[in-house]
Amino acid sequence: MAMPHSGVTTPSNFEPFDKAWQRFAEQYPMLGLSGTRWAGVHVRRVHGVALLASGAAVRTASGVWLAHRQLFTDCMFKVLVSHDVQQPPSTTPPRAMESRDDVGVSS
């Protein structure tokens, strides 16, 4: 599988995701972002696919997220502000309607 950018696998190109997120939140106060760890967790849940696809972040085999030092800031700004980074459609099926047939029925 080809990596999106050359040099992506060089460890010096990466830093912990939470550190990059905190710096990004401090760098762009006009966005009103919290640089906390839990805000970073939320960002990974909502925008993780786009960050991984762009090469701005990687996820290790052990589940640790790392941010690319050169790509993270630009990609994160685009994702949050202009939505220039395309996100693939969700693969999660819509939630099924719950059956109401047994409501109020006692056995």
DSSP file (Angstrom, degrees, kcal/mol; ACC not computed):
  #  RESIDUE AA STRUCTURE BP1 BP2  ACC     N-H-->O    O-->H-N    N-H-->O    O-->H-N    TCO  KAPPA ALPHA  PHI   PSI    X-CA   Y-CA   Z-CA
    1    1 A M              0   0    0      0, 0.0     2,-0.2     0, 0.0     0, 0.0   0.000 360.0 360.0 360.0 128.2    0.0    0.0    0.0
    2    2 A A        -     0   0    0      1,-0.1     0, 0.0     2,-0.0     0, 0.0  -0.540 360.0-125.9 -79.2 140.0    1.5    3.4   -1.0
    3    3 A M        -     0   0    0     -2,-0.2    -1,-0.1     1,-0.1     4,-0.0  -0.594  18.5-122.6 -82.6 148.5    1.7    6.1    1.6
    4    4 A P  S    S+     0   0    0      0, 0.0     2,-0.3     0, 0.0    -1,-0.1   0.789  92.4  27.2 -63.3 -29.0    0.1    9.5    0.7
    5    5 A H  S >  S-     0   0    0     50,-0.1     3,-1.2     0, 0.0     2,-0.1  -0.972  87.0-106.2-136.2 147.7    3.3   11.5    1.1
    6    6 A S  T 3  S+     0   0    0     -2,-0.3     0, 0.0     1,-0.2     0, 0.0  -0.449 104.5  23.3 -70.4 145.8    7.0   10.6    0.8
    7    7 A G  T >  S+     0   0    0     -2,-0.1     3,-1.5     1,-0.0    -1,-0.2   0.565  79.5 132.5  78.9   8.5    8.9   10.4    4.1
    8    8 A V  T <   +     0   0    0     -3,-1.2    -2,-0.1     1,-0.3     5,-0.1   0.843  67.8  55.0 -62.7 -33.6    5.7    9.6    6.0
    9    9 A T  T 3  S+     0   0    0      3,-0.0    -1,-0.3     4,-0.0    -3,-0.1   0.443  77.5 111.3 -84.5   2.8    7.3    6.7    7.8
   10   10 A T    X   -     0   0    0     -3,-1.5     3,-2.2     1,-0.2     4,-0.2  -0.669  64.8-145.0 -76.0 117.7   10.2    8.7    9.2
   11   11 A P  G >  S+     0   0    0      0, 0.0     3,-1.8     0, 0.0    -1,-0.2   0.806  94.7  64.3 -56.0 -32.4    9.6    8.9   13.0
   12   12 A S  G 3  S+     0   0    0      1,-0.3    -3,-0.0    -3,-0.0    -2,-0.0   0.675  91.6  66.5 -68.1 -14.1   11.0   12.5   13.2
   13   13 A N  G <  S+     0   0    0     -3,-2.2    56,-3.5    -6,-0.2    57,-0.3   0.551  98.4  66.3 -79.6  -6.8    8.1   13.7   11.0
   14   14 A F  E <   +A   68   0A   0     -3,-1.8    54,-0.2    54,-0.2    43,-0.0  -0.796  52.5 178.9-121.3 157.6    5.6   12.9   13.7
   15   15 A E  E     -A   67   0A   0     52,-1.8    52,-2.9    -2,-0.3     5,-0.1  -0.935  50.7 -68.1-143.0 164.5    4.6   14.0   17.2
   16   16 A P  E  >  -A   66   0A   0      0, 0.0     4,-2.0     0, 0.0     3,-0.4  -0.299  43.2-130.0 -56.5 137.4    1.8   12.9   19.6
   17   17 A F  H  > S+     0   0    0     48,-1.9     4,-2.9     1,-0.2     5,-0.2   0.899 105.8  55.5 -56.6 -44.6   -1.6   13.8   18.3
   18   18 A D  H  > S+     0   0    0     47,-0.3     4,-2.4     1,-0.2    -1,-0.2   0.868 107.3  49.8 -60.7 -36.8   -2.7   15.5   21.5
   19   19 A K  H  > S+     0   0    0     -3,-0.4     4,-2.2     2,-0.2    -1,-0.2   0.924 112.8  46.2 -66.3 -44.4    0.4   17.7   21.5
   20   20 A A  H  X S+     0   0    0     -4,-2.0     4,-2.4     2,-0.2    -2,-0.2   0.896 113.0  50.6 -64.7 -40.2   -0.3   18.8   17.9
   21   21 A W  H  X S+     0   0    0     -4,-2.9     4,-2.6     2,-0.2     5,-0.2   0.926 109.7  49.5 -64.0 -45.3   -4.0   19.4   18.7
   22   22 A Q  H  X S+     0   0    0     -4,-2.4     4,-2.0     1,-0.2    -2,-0.2   0.920 112.5  47.4 -60.7 -44.2   -3.2   21.5   21.8
   23   23 A R  H  X S+     0   0    0     -4,-2.2     4,-2.3     2,-0.2    -1,-0.2   0.902 111.4  51.5 -63.3 -41.0   -0.8   23.6   19.8
   24   24 A F  H  X S+     0   0    0     -4,-2.4     4,-1.7     2,-0.2    -2,-0.2   0.930 109.3  49.6 -61.9 -45.8   -3.3   24.0   16.9
   25   25 A A  H  < S+     0   0    0     -4,-2.6     8,-0.3     1,-0.2    -1,-0.2   0.879 114.2  45.5 -61.6 -38.7   -6.0   25.1   19.4
   26   26 A E  H  < S+     0   0    0     -4,-2.0    -1,-0.2    -5,-0.2    -2,-0.2   0.841 110.5  54.2 -72.0 -33.6   -3.7   27.7   20.9
   27   27 A Q  H  < S+     0   0    0     -4,-2.3    -2,-0.2     1,-0.3    -1,-0.2   0.788 115.5  38.8 -71.4 -29.0   -2.5   28.9   17.4
   28   28 A Y    ><  +     0   0    0     -4,-1.7     3,-1.8    -5,-0.1     5,-0.5  -0.585  62.8 158.5-123.1  69.0   -6.1   29.6   16.2
   29   29 A P  G >   +     0   0    0      0, 0.0     3,-1.7     0, 0.0    -1,-0.1   0.761  68.7  72.7 -64.0 -23.2   -8.0   31.1   19.2
   30   30 A M  G 3  S+     0   0    0      1,-0.3    -2,-0.0    -3,-0.1    -3,-0.0   0.680  88.9  61.5 -66.1 -15.9  -10.5   32.6   16.8
   31   31 A L  G <  S-     0   0    0     -3,-1.8    -1,-0.3    -6,-0.2    -6,-0.0   0.600 103.4-132.5 -84.1 -12.0  -11.9   29.1   16.2
   32   32 A G    <   +     0   0    0     -3,-1.7     2,-0.2    -4,-0.3    -2,-0.1   0.840  46.7 162.9  66.9  34.2  -12.8   28.8   19.9
   33   33 A L        -     0   0    0     -5,-0.5     2,-0.5    -8,-0.3    -1,-0.2  -0.581  38.1-131.7 -89.2 147.7  -11.3   25.4   20.3
   34   34 A S        -     0   0    0     -2,-0.2    -9,-0.1     1,-0.1    -8,-0.1  -0.839   7.7-153.7 -92.8 132.4  -10.4   23.6   23.5
   35   35 A G        +     0   0    0     -2,-0.5   -13,-0.1     4,-0.1    -1,-0.1   0.213  52.1 128.1 -89.6  16.4   -6.9   22.1   23.4
   36   36 A T  S  > S-     0   0    0      1,-0.1     4,-1.7   -15,-0.1     5,-0.1  -0.204  73.7-111.4 -72.5 164.0   -7.8   19.5   26.0
   37   37 A R  H  > S+     0   0    0      1,-0.2     4,-1.9     2,-0.2     5,-0.1   0.893 117.7  52.4 -59.7 -41.6   -7.2   15.8   25.5
   38   38 A W  H  > S+     0   0    0      1,-0.2     4,-2.0     2,-0.2    -1,-0.2   0.816 105.3  53.9 -71.1 -29.4  -11.0   15.1   25.3
   39   39 A A  H  > S+     0   0    0      2,-0.2     4,-2.3     1,-0.2    -1,-0.2   0.889 108.4  51.3 -66.5 -37.9  -11.4   17.7   22.5
   40   40 A G  H  X S+     0   0    0     -4,-1.7     4,-2.2     2,-0.2    -2,-0.2   0.875 107.2  52.5 -64.3 -38.2   -8.7   15.9   20.7
   41   41 A V  H  X S+     0   0    0     -4,-1.9     4,-2.0     2,-0.2    -1,-0.2   0.919 109.8  49.3 -62.5 -43.3  -10.5   12.6   21.1
   42   42 A H  H  X S+     0   0    0     -4,-2.0     4,-2.5     1,-0.2     5,-0.3   0.911 109.0  52.2 -62.6 -43.1  -13.7   14.2   19.7
   43   43 A V  H  X S+     0   0    0     -4,-2.3     4,-3.1     1,-0.2     5,-0.3   0.902 108.7  50.8 -60.8 -41.6  -11.7   15.6   16.7
   44   44 A R  H  X S+     0   0    0     -4,-2.2     4,-1.3     1,-0.2    -1,-0.2   0.896 111.7  48.0 -64.0 -38.9  -10.3   12.1   15.9
   45   45 A R  H  < S+     0   0    0     -4,-2.0     4,-0.2     2,-0.2    -2,-0.2   0.918 121.7  34.0 -66.3 -42.9  -13.8   10.6   16.1
   46   46 A V  H  < S+     0   0    0     -4,-2.5    -2,-0.2    -5,-0.1    -3,-0.2   0.893 136.8  18.0 -82.3 -41.6  -15.4   13.2   13.8
   47   47 A H  H  X S+     0   0    0     -4,-3.1     4,-2.2    -5,-0.3     5,-0.2   0.273  89.0 108.5-117.3   9.2  -12.5   14.0   11.4
   48   48 A G  H  X S+     0   0    0     -4,-1.3     4,-2.7    -5,-0.3     5,-0.2   0.869  77.1  54.8 -58.2 -40.9  -10.2   11.1   11.8
   49   49 A V  H  > S+     0   0    0     -4,-0.2     4,-2.6     1,-0.2    -1,-0.2   0.925 110.9  45.6 -60.8 -44.4  -10.9    9.6    8.4
   50   50 A A  H  > S+     0   0    0      2,-0.2     4,-1.9     1,-0.2     6,-0.3   0.899 113.2  49.7 -66.4 -40.3  -10.0   12.8    6.6
   51   51 A L  H  X>S+     0   0    0     -4,-2.2     6,-1.5     2,-0.2     5,-1.2   0.902 114.0  45.1 -66.5 -40.6   -6.9   13.3    8.7
   52   52 A L  H ><5S+     0   0    0     -4,-2.7     3,-0.7    -5,-0.2    -2,-0.2   0.918 112.7  51.0 -67.7 -43.2   -5.7    9.7    8.0
   53   53 A A  H 3<5S+     0   0    0     -4,-2.6    -2,-0.2    -5,-0.2    -1,-0.2   0.836 111.0  48.6 -63.9 -33.3   -6.6    9.9    4.3
   54   54 A S  H 3<5S-     0   0    0     -4,-1.9    -1,-0.2    -5,-0.2    -2,-0.2   0.627 110.7-119.2 -82.8 -13.0   -4.6   13.2    3.9
   55   55 A G  T <<5S+     0   0    0     -3,-0.7    16,-0.2    -4,-0.7    -3,-0.2   0.485  82.5 119.6  86.2   2.3   -1.5   11.9    5.7
   56   56 A A  S   <S+     0   0    0     -5,-1.2    12,-2.7    -6,-0.3     2,-0.3   0.687  81.8  19.7 -73.8 -18.1   -1.8   14.6    8.4
   57   57 A A  E     -B   67   0A   0     -6,-1.5     2,-0.3    10,-0.3    -2,-0.3  -0.985  66.1-163.7-146.5 154.9   -2.2   11.8   11.0
   58   58 A V  E     -B   66   0A   0      8,-2.3     8,-2.7    -2,-0.3     2,-0.5  -0.946  13.6-140.2-133.9 157.7   -1.4    8.1   11.3
   59   59 A R  E     -B   65   0A   0     -2,-0.3     6,-0.2     6,-0.2     5,-0.0  -0.984  21.1-137.0-120.8 125.7   -2.6    5.5   13.7
   60   60 A T    >   -     0   0    0      4,-3.0     3,-2.0    -2,-0.5     6,-0.0  -0.229  30.1-101.4 -75.3 168.7   -0.1    3.0   14.9
   61   61 A A  T 3  S+     0   0    0      1,-0.3    -1,-0.1     2,-0.1    -2,-0.0   0.777 124.8  54.8 -60.7 -26.5   -0.8   -0.8   15.2
   62   62 A S  T 3  S-     0   0    0      2,-0.1    -1,-0.3     1,-0.0    -2,-0.0   0.430 123.6-104.1 -88.8   1.4   -1.2   -0.2   19.0
   63   63 A G  S <  S+     0   0    0     -3,-2.0     2,-0.3     1,-0.3    -2,-0.1   0.455  72.1 143.1  94.5   0.8   -3.9    2.5   18.4
   64   64 A V        -     0   0    0     -5,-0.0    -4,-3.0     1,-0.0     2,-0.4  -0.593  43.5-137.8 -77.4 133.3   -1.7    5.5   19.2
   65   65 A W  E     - B   0  59A   0     -2,-0.3   -48,-1.9    -6,-0.2     2,-0.4  -0.777  20.0-172.4 -94.1 134.7   -2.4    8.6   17.0
   66   66 A L  E     -AB  16  58A   0     -8,-2.7    -8,-2.3    -2,-0.4     2,-0.4  -0.959  13.6-140.8-124.4 145.0    0.5   10.6   15.7
   67   67 A A  E     -AB  15  57A   0    -52,-2.9   -52,-1.8    -2,-0.4     2,-0.4  -0.871  20.6-119.7-107.2 138.2    0.3   13.9   13.8
   68   68 A H  E  >  -A   14   0A   0    -12,-2.7     4,-2.2    -2,-0.4     5,-0.3  -0.621  20.1-139.6 -75.1 126.8    2.5   14.8   10.9
   69   69 A R  T  4 S+     0   0    0    -56,-3.5     4,-0.3    -2,-0.4    -1,-0.1   0.841  97.2  34.9 -59.7 -37.4    4.5   17.9   11.8
   70   70 A Q  T  4 S+     0   0    0    -57,-0.3     4,-0.4     1,-0.1    -1,-0.2   0.780 124.9  37.4 -89.9 -27.7    4.3   19.6    8.4
   71   71 A L  T  > S+     0   0    0    -16,-0.2     4,-2.1     2,-0.1     5,-0.3   0.724  95.6  77.1 -98.7 -23.8    0.8   18.5    7.3
   72   72 A F  H  X S+     0   0    0     -4,-2.2     4,-3.0     1,-0.2     5,-0.3   0.915  92.7  48.1 -60.8 -50.5   -1.3   18.6   10.4
   73   73 A T  H  > S+     0   0    0     -4,-0.3     4,-2.3    -5,-0.3    -1,-0.2   0.934 115.4  42.8 -60.4 -50.5   -2.0   22.3   10.9
   74   74 A D  H  > S+     0   0    0     -4,-0.4     4,-2.2     1,-0.2    -1,-0.2   0.922 117.8  45.9 -62.6 -44.6   -3.0   23.0    7.3
   75   75 A C  H  X S+     0   0    0     -4,-2.1     4,-2.6     2,-0.2    -2,-0.2   0.922 112.7  49.7 -66.0 -43.9   -5.2   19.9    7.0
   76   76 A M  H  X S+     0   0    0     -4,-3.0     4,-2.3    -5,-0.3     5,-0.2   0.907 110.8  50.0 -63.0 -41.4   -6.8   20.5   10.4
   77   77 A F  H  X>S+     0   0    0     -4,-2.3     4,-2.5    -5,-0.3     5,-0.6   0.928 112.0  47.8 -62.4 -44.5   -7.6   24.1    9.5
   78   78 A K  I  X>S+     0   0    0     -4,-2.2     5,-2.8     1,-0.2     6,-0.7   0.906 111.7  50.4 -62.5 -41.8   -9.1   23.1    6.1
   79   79 A V  I  <5S+     0   0    0     -4,-2.6    -1,-0.2     4,-0.2    -2,-0.2   0.917 118.0  38.1 -62.7 -43.5  -11.2   20.3    7.8
   80   80 A L  I  <5S+     0   0    0     -4,-2.3    -2,-0.2    -5,-0.2    -1,-0.2   0.806 131.1  22.4 -80.1 -30.2  -12.6   22.7   10.4
   81   81 A V  I  <5S+     0   0    0     -4,-2.5    -3,-0.2    -5,-0.2    -2,-0.1   0.874 134.5  15.6-106.4 -53.3  -13.1   25.8    8.4
   82   82 A S  I  <<S-     0   0    0     -4,-0.6    -3,-0.2    -5,-0.6    -4,-0.1   0.581  78.8-136.9-106.8 -10.0  -13.4   25.2    4.6
   83   83 A H      < +     0   0    0     -5,-2.8    -4,-0.2    -6,-0.3     4,-0.1   0.829  52.8 145.4  56.3  33.8  -14.1   21.5    4.4
   84   84 A D        +     0   0    0     -6,-0.7     2,-0.6    -9,-0.1    -5,-0.1   0.779  48.3  82.3 -70.5 -26.7  -11.6   21.2    1.5
   85   85 A V  S    S-     0   0    0    -10,-0.2     2,-0.2    -7,-0.1   -35,-0.1  -0.710  86.1-129.9 -83.1 120.3  -10.5   17.8    2.7
   86   86 A Q        -     0   0    0     -2,-0.6    -2,-0.1   -36,-0.1   -33,-0.1  -0.502  16.8-154.9 -73.9 131.7  -13.0   15.3    1.3
   87   87 A Q        -     0   0    0     -2,-0.2     3,-0.1    -4,-0.1   -37,-0.0  -0.907  20.2-121.1-103.9 133.9  -14.4   12.8    3.8
   88   88 A P        -     0   0    0      0, 0.0     3,-0.1     0, 0.0   -38,-0.1  -0.343  42.6 -87.2 -66.8 155.8  -15.6    9.5    2.5
   89   89 A P        -     0   0    0      0, 0.0     2,-0.0     0, 0.0     0, 0.0  -0.268  54.7 -90.2 -62.2 151.8  -19.3    8.7    3.2
   90   90 A S        -     0   0    0      1,-0.1    -3,-0.0    -3,-0.1     0, 0.0  -0.333  26.3-157.9 -63.5 140.4  -19.9    7.0    6.5
   91   91 A T        +     0   0    0     -3,-0.1    -1,-0.1     2,-0.1     0, 0.0   0.375  62.6 107.7 -98.1   2.4  -19.9    3.2    6.4
   92   92 A T  S    S-     0   0    0      1,-0.0     3,-0.1     3,-0.0    -2,-0.1  -0.698  73.1-126.7 -81.8 124.3  -22.0    3.0    9.6
   93   93 A P        -     0   0    0      0, 0.0     3,-0.1     0, 0.0    -2,-0.1  -0.376  33.6 -94.8 -68.5 149.9  -25.6    1.9    8.7
   94   94 A P        -     0   0    0      0, 0.0     2,-0.1     0, 0.0     0, 0.0  -0.283  50.1 -91.7 -62.6 151.3  -28.4    4.1    9.9
   95   95 A R        -     0   0    0      1,-0.1     2,-0.1    -3,-0.1     3,-0.1  -0.423  44.2-118.6 -66.5 133.2  -29.9    3.1   13.2
   96   96 A A        -     0   0    0     -2,-0.1     2,-0.2     1,-0.1    -1,-0.1  -0.425  29.9-103.5 -72.9 146.3  -32.9    0.8   12.8
   97   97 A M        -     0   0    0     -2,-0.1     2,-0.3     1,-0.1    -1,-0.1  -0.483  38.5-118.6 -66.9 136.2  -36.2    1.9   14.1
   98   98 A E        -     0   0    0     -2,-0.2     2,-0.3     1,-0.1    -1,-0.1  -0.567  28.2-111.2 -78.0 141.4  -37.1    0.2   17.3
   99   99 A S        -     0   0    0     -2,-0.3     3,-0.2     1,-0.1    -1,-0.1  -0.535  25.7-170.6 -73.0 133.5  -40.2   -1.9   17.2
  100  100 A R    >   +     0   0    0     -2,-0.3     3,-1.2     1,-0.1    -1,-0.1   0.256  59.6 102.6-106.0   9.4  -43.1   -0.5   19.3
  101  101 A D  T 3  S+     0   0    0      1,-0.3    -1,-0.1     3,-0.0    -2,-0.0   0.834  83.5  44.9 -62.7 -33.8  -45.3   -3.7   19.0
  102  102 A D  T >  S+     0   0    0     -3,-0.2     3,-1.4     2,-0.1     2,-0.3   0.343  80.9 124.3 -97.0   9.3  -44.5   -4.9   22.5
  103  103 A V  T <  S+     0   0    0     -3,-1.2     3,-0.1     1,-0.3    -3,-0.1  -0.527  85.5   4.5 -70.3 126.8  -44.9   -1.5   24.3
  104  104 A G  T 3  S+     0   0    0     -2,-0.3     2,-0.5     1,-0.3    -1,-0.3   0.493  98.3 126.5  80.4   3.1  -47.4   -1.8   27.1
  105  105 A V    <   -     0   0    0     -3,-1.4     2,-0.4     2,-0.0    -1,-0.3  -0.828  42.6-161.8 -95.6 126.5  -47.9   -5.6   26.6
  106  106 A S              0   0    0     -2,-0.5    -3,-0.0    -3,-0.1     0, 0.0  -0.842 360.0 360.0-108.5 148.7  -47.4   -7.6   29.7
  107  107 A S              0   0    0     -2,-0.4    -1,-0.1     0, 0.0    -2,-0.0   0.443 360.0 360.0 -91.7 360.0  -46.7  -11.3   29.7
